Amino acid sequence: MSRGSALIKQICALCAEACDLWARESEKLRDEHCQAYARTCRPCAQECHSMAGMATV
């Protein structure tokens, strides 16, 4: 990002997609550590969406 990569928006969008996917999959599991992981993924996804210039989901 600091070097102005031409692909940064796509990279951030892909990271957001991955975090959203991991959060959804973790939320399906009942174990507390999986639920904690999902709670950790959500803010990460939101930040990546923001950096990609996307609306948060």
N, C-alpha and C positions, 0 to 999 in steps of 0.2 A: 504494500500500500504506500509506503513512504517513497518508493521509487516511481510511482505513477503507472503501475502495470496496466496495460490495455485490457487485461483479462480480469481485473480485480472484482468487477461486479458479478461476473459469472462464477468466480471462485467463491465469493461470499454467498451467492444464491445457492450454490451446490452445498456449501457448509450448512446453510439454513435448512435445506431439504433433508440433509442427513440427520441433523439434530431433531427435526420434526418427526422423522421416521423412527429414530431411536426412542424418542419420548413416547410416541404412540404404542410402539411395541412393548416398551417397559411398563406402560400403564396397564397393559392387558394381564400382567403377572401380579400375583398377590403378595409376593415377598416384599418386605419393607425395603430391603436394599434396592430392589427394582423400582419401587415407588419413589425412593429418594433419588435414584438416577434420573427418572423421568422429570422430577421437579428441578433437577440441575440442568437438564437438556432444554427446558422451555425458555429460560432467560437467555441461554446461549443462542438458541434459534432466533429469538426476537432481536438480539443484537446483530446477528448475521443478516437478517432481513433488513434491518435498518441500514447497515453498511452497504447492502446491495441496492438500496434505494427502493425497496419493496415495502408494501404494506404488511404489517405484522399479522399473523394468523393466530 
